[in-house]
Amino acid sequence: MNSMDMAATLGQRMKEEPEAARYLKAREAFNASVELRTAFSEYNVQRMLLEQEANKEDIDNELVKRIDTRIDELFEMITHHPLYIEIEASQSALNEALKKVMDRITAEITGEYPDSCTHDCSTCGGCH
């Protein structure tokens, strides 16, 4: 088995870890949300409109203000939505789990754990 085959096996095994399962569940719910998809679409359109208006010679300041207000409203709605909060938290937890795996692989290659001591032993992969 070569290293790429082992990486594929490790990836399949990582899917069974709680952090990956949580992220995949959150991503599925996030992607299924019509409300969030609609808000993201409008957010992107509003940003595009703002950019177009900013590139005009005669900028309509009132229009820019209205677009800015709407962008802020959409941003607030999106980032405070429970599905968005969960996907962000689960992505962070998955990233941390993947970092621990990468730190272990690095330690196996170099004989040393990456120097990332947080002085909190619960986050540690081993003493340096």
N, C-alpha and C positions, 0 to 999 in steps of 0.2 A: 504494500500500500504506500503510495507516494504522499507527499505533504498536502497536495490539493485534495486527494481522496480523504485524508484525515480531517482536513478543514471542512469538507462537506459533511462528514460524519459528525464532527463537533457541532456544526451548525444545526443539524437535525436534532442532536441531543440538547442543544441550548434551547430549542423550541419548547422543550418539556420543563424548563426552569420556570419558576413562578413569575419572574420579571418579564420573560418573553411572552408567557401566556397572558399576563395582564396587559401588556402592550398590544398584542394581536387582537385581544378582545376590545380594547379601547379604540384601536384603529378601525375595526369593523363597525363599531357603533358610530364613530366620528364620520366615516365615509358614508354611512347609511342616513345620516341626518340631512334631510332636505333643507331644514332651517339653516344649518351651518353652510351647506354648499351654496345656497342662495345668498347668504350674507357675504361669503368670500367672493362670489362672482360680482356682486354689487360693489364690494370694497375695491376689487381690481379695476372695475369699470370707472369708479369715481377717481381712483388714482390716475388712471389714464387720461380722464377728462381734465384733471388738475394739471397734469403735465402739458397737455395740449394748450390749455388756456395760458399757462405760464410762458409758452413759447410764442405767443401772439405779440404783435407790436402794440395793439390796443387791448391791454389786459382789463377785463371786467372785474374790478375788485370785489364787487358785491357777489358775483358768481363764484369767485375764488373763495370768498368767506363761506358761502353756502356749501360749496363742495367740501371745504375743510371741516366744517361742522358735521356734515354727513359722514365723512371718513372717520372722524373722532367717535361718533355714535356707533358706527359699525365696528370699529376696533374694540370699543368698550364692550359691546354686546358679545362679540366673538370671544374675547379673552376672558370674559367672566362666565361664559357658558360652561356648565358642568362637564360636558363632553370634551371641550377644549382643555379644561383644567386637568382632567384625567389623562388625556393623551400626552400632555406635557409632562406630568408627573410620572407616568408609566415609561415614557421615552427616557427620562432622566434615570430612572431605576434600571432600565435595560442597559443604558450606556455605562452605568457604573458596574453592572455585572460583566459586561463585555470587557471593560477596562481591567477588571480583576483577572479575567482569562488571559488577556494580552500580557499583563504583568507577569503572570505565571509562565507563559510561553517565553517571554523575554528572559526570565530568570533561568529557565531550563537551557536556553541558548548561551547566555552569558555567565551563568553561575551567580548572578546578583539580581536581587529585586530592584526595579526602578526606584530611585530615591524619591519617594513620595510620602514620607512620614508625616502624618497629621497629628501625631502624639495622641491619637485616639485608637487604642489597640483593636477596637471593633472594626476598623476600616483597614486593618493591616493584612498584608499577605505574608509577612514574615519579617523578622528583625534584620537590619542591615549591619 
